[in-house]
Amino acid sequence: MPRLLQALAGAPQGGAEMHFLRLCLALKRAGVEQRVVIRPHEKSLEVLRAGGIEPVTAPFGGLFDWQTRKILQREIAGFRPELALTYMNRASAAMPKGDFLHLARLGGYYSMKYYRNCDHLVCITPDIKAHCVKHGFAEERVHVIPNFVEDKSATPPADRASLDTPAEAPLIFALGRLHENKAFDILLQAVARLPGAYLWLAGEGPLREKLERQAADLGIGGRVRFLGWQHDAAPYFAAADLYVVPSRHEPLGSVVLEGWMHRLPMVSAASQGPSWLIKDGENGLLVPIDDAAAMAAALRRLIDDPQTAERLAQAGRTAFEQGFTEDVAVRRYLDLFERLLAGRPAAAAS
């Protein structure tokens, strides 16, 4: 197994951060020797330590942060990694050069200026790979490995009564950062067109107060529950009847994979990632971006047609099992690591 240094300059919460933690722990279970460097966010430290990884912390600050590079140099000298995997712009740009292969994982359409010193890129969709190649990165050095999600489909459901939600009401679930890109304003407009349906919305962000006011103005405040950030959303998935991804911009959509894993019928706006993942009418329903009427109609269809809802849910679960489990993702990463290390010149690999 290779010695792997992983580094993330992430926020306390978010999709990239969740994937980073999942991959660190999954590779640990697969026997990969790792050194992990992150910002000192308490919850992330707690998750890694519970999984048997003692992380190193660094500030990953701005232009005048000399400390992070010094910490990385120290860890490189002591750990002597064969590979380094960095996430997003700041950690990728901060990684010093050394006698190892530097891979950067891209979950979005980032500027290539941050990745000039990288040997290879790992993109989560073919479209992100195309973006990297278009902006000057050699195609043979760009690889595609989608995200994965942990299988938590056996999790008991959250108690509807605890959130003042009738047991018989159609329950829609959505989650994500409360940000313009996620289009929860459109979702609220759709729910307003579905009398009797309830919405549980898990997430935190700058638009929370605005969305709460919008729900009240639409007259659906009594049917919407703002759950805040949930490190483990599995109980809420398990309690729901329907799942929706309204995003205007979603490079991959690990949230799609979570819906499939939990075997929920899904409606999604046709943004980049969901459009790649979902086959409309087969394992989910796609609707135009920013179209509340179309979203409401698709949700109504699934509420009124349980057989179609069940068929889509089962097909989504099958798609998850075939391509987006921990075992599949770990094998893809290990195969890539093995292939890249085997291709290194003998002097560089020594």
BELRADA-V239491 format. One record per residue. RES is the residue in three letters. PHI is phi in radians with two decimals (none if undefined). Layout:
res->[RES RES]
phi->[PHI PHI]
This chain:
res->[MET PRO ARG LEU LEU GLN ALA LEU ALA GLY ALA PRO GLN GLY GLY ALA GLU MET HIS PHE LEU ARG LEU CYS LEU ALA LEU LYS ARG ALA GLY VAL GLU GLN ARG VAL VAL ILE ARG PRO HIS GLU LYS SER LEU GLU VAL LEU ARG ALA GLY GLY ILE GLU PRO VAL THR ALA PRO PHE GLY GLY LEU PHE ASP TRP GLN THR ARG LYS ILE LEU GLN ARG GLU ILE ALA GLY PHE ARG PRO GLU LEU ALA LEU THR TYR MET ASN ARG ALA SER ALA ALA MET PRO LYS GLY ASP PHE LEU HIS LEU ALA ARG LEU GLY GLY TYR TYR SER MET LYS TYR TYR ARG ASN CYS ASP HIS LEU VAL CYS ILE THR PRO ASP ILE LYS ALA HIS CYS VAL LYS HIS GLY PHE ALA GLU GLU ARG VAL HIS VAL ILE PRO ASN PHE VAL GLU ASP LYS SER ALA THR PRO PRO ALA ASP ARG ALA SER LEU ASP THR PRO ALA GLU ALA PRO LEU ILE PHE ALA LEU GLY ARG LEU HIS GLU ASN LYS ALA PHE ASP ILE LEU LEU GLN ALA VAL ALA ARG LEU PRO GLY ALA TYR LEU TRP LEU ALA GLY GLU GLY PRO LEU ARG GLU LYS LEU GLU ARG GLN ALA ALA ASP LEU GLY ILE GLY GLY ARG VAL ARG PHE LEU GLY TRP GLN HIS ASP ALA ALA PRO TYR PHE ALA ALA ALA ASP LEU TYR VAL VAL PRO SER ARG HIS GLU PRO LEU GLY SER VAL VAL LEU GLU GLY TRP MET HIS ARG LEU PRO MET VAL SER ALA ALA SER GLN GLY PRO SER TRP LEU ILE LYS ASP GLY GLU ASN GLY LEU LEU VAL PRO ILE ASP ASP ALA ALA ALA MET ALA ALA ALA LEU ARG ARG LEU ILE ASP ASP PRO GLN THR ALA GLU ARG LEU ALA GLN ALA GLY ARG THR ALA PHE GLU GLN GLY PHE THR GLU ASP VAL ALA VAL ARG ARG TYR LEU ASP LEU PHE GLU ARG LEU LEU ALA GLY ARG PRO ALA ALA ALA ALA SER]
phi->[none -1.31 -1.54 -2.13 -1.75 -2.01 -2.43 -2.38 -1.76 -1.77 -1.47 -1.09 -2.66 2.54 -1.14 -1.09 -1.14 -1.11 -1.13 -0.97 -1.09 -1.04 -1.21 -0.96 -1.23 -1.14 -1.19 -1.05 -1.12 -1.44 1.67 -1.36 -1.40 -2.24 -2.14 -2.05 -2.11 -2.48 -1.22 -1.40 -1.49 -1.03 -1.15 -1.12 -1.04 -1.09 -1.12 -1.13 -1.13 -1.11 -1.59 1.56 -2.00 -1.71 -1.34 -1.74 -1.90 -2.59 -1.29 0.81 -1.51 -1.57 -1.00 -1.74 -1.49 -1.51 -1.22 -1.08 -1.09 -1.14 -1.11 -1.10 -1.07 -1.10 -1.20 -1.09 -1.12 -1.43 -1.57 0.91 -1.18 -1.54 -2.43 -2.17 -2.08 -1.96 -2.01 1.12 -1.20 -1.17 -1.16 -1.18 -1.25 -1.41 -1.17 -1.20 -1.29 -2.99 -1.49 -2.70 -1.55 -1.78 -1.90 -2.07 -1.72 -1.96 -1.90 -2.80 -1.65 -1.55 -1.24 -1.24 -1.09 -1.43 -2.09 -1.09 -1.60 -1.44 -1.44 -2.55 -2.09 -2.07 -1.81 -1.56 -2.52 -1.07 -1.20 -1.18 -1.04 -1.04 -1.08 -1.14 -1.15 -1.03 -1.74 1.87 -1.53 -1.04 -1.02 -1.22 -1.85 -2.11 -2.18 -2.03 -2.36 -1.16 -1.15 -2.38 -2.29 -1.21 -1.38 -2.08 -1.18 -1.55 -1.14 -1.10 -1.29 -1.11 -1.36 -1.04 -1.07 -1.16 -1.99 0.88 -2.16 -1.05 -1.06 -1.61 -1.31 -1.05 -1.99 -1.76 -2.12 -2.59 -2.62 2.65 -1.15 -1.39 -2.35 -0.93 -1.04 -1.47 1.00 -1.23 -1.11 -1.20 -1.06 -1.08 -1.08 -1.15 -1.12 -1.10 -1.58 -2.15 -0.95 1.59 -1.44 -1.94 -2.17 -1.85 -2.11 -1.75 2.67 -2.38 2.83 -1.19 -1.71 -1.01 -1.09 -1.11 -1.20 -1.11 -1.13 -1.09 -1.04 -1.13 -1.13 -1.39 1.38 -2.04 -0.98 -1.32 -1.99 -2.09 -2.06 -1.54 -1.59 1.29 -1.19 -2.15 -1.11 -2.16 -1.60 -0.95 -1.08 -1.35 -1.00 -1.12 -1.46 -1.49 -1.72 -2.42 -2.31 -2.39 -2.15 -1.53 -0.96 -1.33 -2.41 -2.63 -0.97 -2.11 1.79 -0.99 -1.10 -1.13 -1.07 -1.14 -1.08 -1.08 -1.01 -1.47 1.04 -1.89 -1.12 -2.21 -2.09 -2.40 -1.18 -1.49 -1.42 -0.97 -1.12 -0.99 -1.16 -1.31 -1.37 -1.58 -1.68 -1.00 1.50 -1.86 -2.23 2.91 -2.04 -1.80 -2.26 -1.08 -1.07 1.12 -2.07 -1.12 -1.13 -1.18 -1.13 -1.08 -1.13 -1.16 -1.13 -1.06 -1.02 -1.28 -1.13 -1.47 -2.22 -1.08 -1.17 -1.12 -1.03 -1.16 -1.10 -1.13 -1.10 -1.18 -1.16 -1.11 -1.06 -1.10 -1.07 -1.05 -1.10 -1.41 -2.36 -2.41 -1.55 -1.02 -1.05 -1.12 -1.15 -1.07 -1.08 -1.09 -1.14 -1.13 -1.10 -1.12 -1.00 -1.08 -1.13 -1.22 -1.18 -1.16 -1.56 -1.28 -1.03 -1.00 -1.18 -1.27 -1.44 -1.30]
